[in-house]
Amino acid sequence: MAVIVVIFRDYFIFQIFLKAMMIVAAVIIIGTIPFNTVAKRQAEFLNEVIIMLVLYNMICFSPVVTDYEAKHKIGYFCCFVVASHLFINLYFILST
């Protein structure tokens, strides 16, 4: 993902398109993998949704958004999403 951002730094819309297609591909791959339980499949979908939220938050840190106060607030929301994702996965790991 970082390579896509660096290689296509002059084409912002192409970066967004490739990020979205990576998420779609990951969800399709998860849908075809046979899991032992439904909980594992739901955990994988949760992880992909959280990654999607974080990626769409990262778009707001591009030069398109010029308001630094908005970037500051979005940064706190992004930190909250990442921290909650970490705690949810740690809960699943420790509960098993």
Buried (B, 14 or more C-beta within 10 A) or exposed (E): EEEBBEEBEEEBEEBBEBBEEBBEEBBEEBEEEEEEEEEEBEBBBBBBEBBBBEBBBBBBEEEEEEEEEEBEEBEEEBEEBBEEBEEBBEEBEEEE
